[in-house]
């Protein structure tokens, strides 16, 4: 059975600043829809512009934190999940703490005195979104915080670990500590490709930790980018998932399972040299509020069943359920109780 602290996430906690914008706004700031990037100098005025939008909404975000919050919501076991990352000592940081504690997650933030809490601009155009992350304090996480006895005790208590690929840009040494612990103690270590830029510009870091991954998540665009960077010369998502599942493992205890989502198209799962496809729950277009957090929610739903040792089929079903709930609401938010059985 799932117990307190069974699932641990580590990543970049960001306050999502979400607002509906138009194509002109995307062009003005050189953004592509359905993409995720790190903020550059030219993007900084955008945050102010969005904050002044009358329909702006603020929610606790960051890919890993979203997944952990959704898993916690699905599990309904107080403190079943733990989350670690870095925030600033400021109003946004306090907001994030309040938000996460209300969600039932045991958050252990490292608080940076001199850097503001990270933010993510969620630019919503129709039912698509473009994400621009200004990491700020999230970029300041140090493995010394993870090594503190009270935090390392949380690592030892957990049996499942999930880290989005975005954290590769921040603290690879923290990822190394957790992945090696998982391999040495027959625990489950999981990551996400997260964004095309991770596959392109953090290729070496991704390859370093791939052998430790028991589960790898991603979407079709990220999978195709990974394939291109590797010179595999295929855009076939099923073939890419298979090749990723066959990548050598650091420990032989668990086989690797690769799970690739494709928006409204079936979820691809590569396991034991075979590919299975699972249809998603289709929604009429007028029911879709925004797709921000859909991939994170899928992972959260999946993990909520995985930690209860359910079958991969059940995990995918829960992932599709969670994603379906989230895309009918603004941001990565959910009703009080799940309705999944």
N, C-alpha and C positions, 0 to 999 in steps of 0.2 A: 504493500500500500504506500501511496505517497505520504511523506511525513514532512515535518517542519524542516525547512532548509534543504530539501532534496534537489532543487534546481537552482543553479547559480548563473547569473549573467554578469558580463563585464563589458563596458562600452563607453560611448560618449553621450552623457546626459545633456540634452539640448531642450530649451524651451521653444516649442513650435509657435511661430507667429504666422497664422494662416489667414489668407484673404483671397477673395476672387479677384482676378486681374484679367486683362485682355491681351490679345496677340501683340498689340503695340508695346505693352509693358515688357513682354518677353524679348521683343526685338531691341528695345531700349537698353536692356541689361544683358543682351547677347545670351539668352537662355533658350534651351530646347525643352519642349514638353516631354514628360515621361523620363526625366533624367535627374541625376543627383550629382552635384559638384561641391567643391570647397570654395568659399567666398574669396574673391580677389579684391584689390583696391576699388575697382570699378563698380563692385556690387554694394559697397558700404552704404551709399545714400538710399538704397532700396529698402533697408530695414525701417528707416524713418518714414519713408513714403507708405510702407505697408502699415506701420503703427498708426498712421493718421487716417487709414481707411476706416470708414464708419462701421464696416462689418468684420473688423479684425477679431480673431479669436486666439487665445493663448492656451496651450495644453502642454503637459510634460511629454517630451518626445525623445528623439534619438532612437535609432533602429533597435538596438538590443533592449533598451528600457521599454519600448513599445511591446516587444515580444514577451518580455517577462511580465509586464502588467496584464497582458491578455491571458497568458498561461495562468497567472494568479486568479484572474476573474473566472476562468473556466474551472479551475480546481476547487475554489471556494473553501480552501483549507488555510486558515490564517498563518502567514509566515512560511508557506510552503516554498516560496521563492525568495532569493537574495539577489541584490544588485549592487554593483560597485562601479564607481566612476568619479570624475572630478567636477565640482561646481565652484562658483565664486561665493564669497561672503556678501551677498547682496539680496535685493528684493526678489529677483527672478529665482535665485537659489532657494530662498525660503518658500517661494511658491511651489517650486519643484518638490521640495521635501514634503510639504503639506499634501500635495497631489499624490505622491507615491505612497505615503503612509496610509492615506485614505483608501488607496487601492489594495492595501494589505501586504505590500511588498516590504521586506526587511531591507531598507536601503542603508548602505554604509558609504556615504560620500566622503571623499577627500576634499576638504575645503581650502581653496587657494585664496590667500589674503589679498593678493595684488591684481588678480585678473577677473574680469566679469564672467558670469555664467554664460555658457555658450548658447547660441540661438540658431534656429533653422527657419529660413523663410520658406513657407509652403505656398507657392504661387499656383492657385487653382484656376485653370482655364477649362470651362465646361466640366467634363468628368475626368480630365487629365490633371496631373500635377507636375511641377518642376521644383526641385528642392535645392536650396543653396545654404550650406552649413557654414556658420561662422563659429568655429570650434571654441575660441577663447579659452576659458578655464578647462574645458573638456580635454584640451590638448596638453594640459599640465599634469596628467595623472602619472604618478611615480610608483614603481614596484615596491618601494620601501613601505608604502601604505598597505599593500597587499601582504607584506611579510610581517606586519605587526601581529603579535600572537592572537589578539581577539579577531582579526580578519582572516588569518590563516586557518583558524579554528573553523570558520565558515566554509573555507575551501575543503577542509577535511570532512566536514559534515555532509557536504553535497555529494550526490552520485552522478549528476548530469551537469554539464557545463555548456553554455551557449555564448558565443562571442561573434558579433557581426564583423565582417571584413574591415569595416571602417576603423576599428580599433588598431589595425596593423599600422596605421599612420601615427599612432600615439604612443603605445607601450608594448612593442613586440616582446620585451623581456618579461612582462607580466603574463603574456600569452604563453610564453615558453614555460614559465613556472607551473601554470595550470595544466597545460597539455602534457608535460612530463609527469606531473602528479597523476593525471587521469590514466596515462599508459601504464605507470608503475602499479596502480591499484585497481586495474580492470574496471575503470569507470568510463562513462561515455562522454567524449569530447566532440563538440559540434561547432561548425562555423558557417558563414554565409559569404558568397562572392560579393554581395552588397551593391556594387556599382561597376560600370565598365572601367572607370578610371582606376579602381583597385586592381582589376585584372591586368590593366596596361602598365601602370606606373609602380605598382607594388607587387609585381610578378615574383620577384625573388623571395619576398617575405611570405607570400601565399604558398609558394612551392615548398618553403621550409616547413610550414605547418601542415601541409596537405597529408603527409604520412600519419599524423596524429589524429586526423579527422575520422570519426566513426560515422558521422552524418555530415553531409555538405548540402546546403540549400543555395538556391539562386533563382533568377528568372531567365527567360529565353535570351534576352539581349546580353546579359552578363555571360551566359554560357557560350554564346556565339563569339563574344569578345575574347573569352578565355581561349577558345579554339583557334581564333585568328592569331593571337599572340604566340600560341604554341606551334603555329605552322601546321595545324592538323588538316587544313584545307577542306573542312566540312562545316556546313551551317545546319546540319541535321541534329536537332536537339537530342533525339534519342541516342544517336551514336556518340555525341559529346558526353552525355550523362554516363553511358557505359564506359567510355574511356576514363572518365574521372573516377568511376567506381573501382577501376582496375589499377589506379595509381598505387604504387607500393605503400604498404602500411608499416608504421613504426612498431606496432605490437600485433600479434596474431590473434588476440582474444576475440575481437569483434571484426566482422567484415564491414566494409564501408558501404553505406547506402546513400545514393545521391538523389535529391528531390528537386526537380526544376518546375517552377510554376510558369504558366504562359497566359496570364490574364484570363480571358474567357475560354481559352482552349484547355484541353485536358492537362492535368498535372502528370509529369513524367517521373517515374521512379525506377532507378537502375539498382538492381540487387542480384547477387549471385549470377552475374553474367546474363541476366534477362531484364527486359524492360516491360513495365506495366504502365498503363495509362488510366487515369481516373478522371471522369468528367467533373467539372465544377458546377456549382448551383448557379444557373443562369438567371439574370435579373433583367426585366424590361429597362430600357435606357432611362426612362423617367424616374425610376426608383434609385438610380445611382446618384448619390450626393457628391462624394469625391473619393478618389481611389487612394488618397494619401494613407499610408499605413496598412494597405491591404496585404502586401507581402509580409510585413512584420506580424500582422494578425494571423496570417496563415501559419507562420512558424510557431507563434504562441499557442494556437489551437493544437497543432501537431505535438508540441512538447508536453501539453497538459495530459495527453493520453500516453505518450511515450514513457513518462515518469511513473505511470500506473501499469507499465508493462503490457499495454494493449498492442494489437497487431498493427502493422504498417497501414493496412486498409483503414482501420479505425482512426489512426493518427491523421491520415489524409482527410478523412471525412470531417474530423473535428477542425482541421485547418481550413477546409473549405467553408464550414459553418461560420467560424470566427471571421474570416475575410468577408463573407457575405453580410454579416452583421455590421462590420465596420464601414463598408462602402455605402451603406444606407444612412450614415451619420457623418457630421463634419469631423474631420481629423480622426485620430486613432482613439475614439471614445466608444463606450458600450453601455447598454442598459444595466440596471442594478444586478440582475441575475441572468445567467445563461439559460437557454432553453434547448440544451443538447442532450440527447440520450443515445 
